[in-house]
Amino acid sequence: MAGVVKMFPDWLERARGAAIAADLAQLGSAAQSTVSVPPLTRSGMLGTLYVLEGSRLGAKFLLKAVADAADPRIGEATAYLSHGAGKRLWQSFLAKLQNEEACDPDEAIESARVAFAAFEQAADRA
């Protein structure tokens, strides 16, 4: 975590672990599984963060579906999807990415693929 905080001093504002834990608690559940992710280099962190920060882009559309859910508990579990709303977190991430001179694009892309695969693996275990 120290590496990501050096790259993104606002990481604690960006991190959404507590938000998803709150949503799961609202639904009467808790995180069930973890996946292993290899240690990340600077380029690897940027690729992984591309996935994490990019996941905010579809949140407003997903929030609509959640709001329309028949189960009211689902409609109230929106901490993760609404986290960072109104802030320019994606735009500031892109600015950092564009200004990162030491980034190996191939390594960043591979790390993004690994991050997507980790989410897929976690969903398969759920």
Phi, psi and omega in degrees: 000330182300322180296318181290326178293326176294321180284322183230089181302340178268021184304319181297331174286329182278326187299138185238016179302315180294326181293316180289326176297321178295318178297316179297319177297320177301326181269004179076032183223182176210163178301128184261328187224158174234158176238154179269133176235132181295159175304145186249139170278179177302314178295321178296321177297319180296319178295318179293317179293332175302317179291311183296312181289324179294336180294345177289338189296324181269004187300319183295328177287319178293324178300323178297314179297320179295318180297329181274001182295144180293326180276117183297335178297324179293318179297339180264352182265073186237011183300317181292311184291331181265356181300128177082005180303136180085353178259156183262052184291319178295314181297320180290328175296312180300321178298317178297316181298316181293331182267001182278106183281332186269011184278128173270108186300323180295319179292320179297318179296317179297321178293324176297318178298318178297320179296315177301317180296324178296319176296318178297317178298317179296320180293324178294330180279341184288000000 
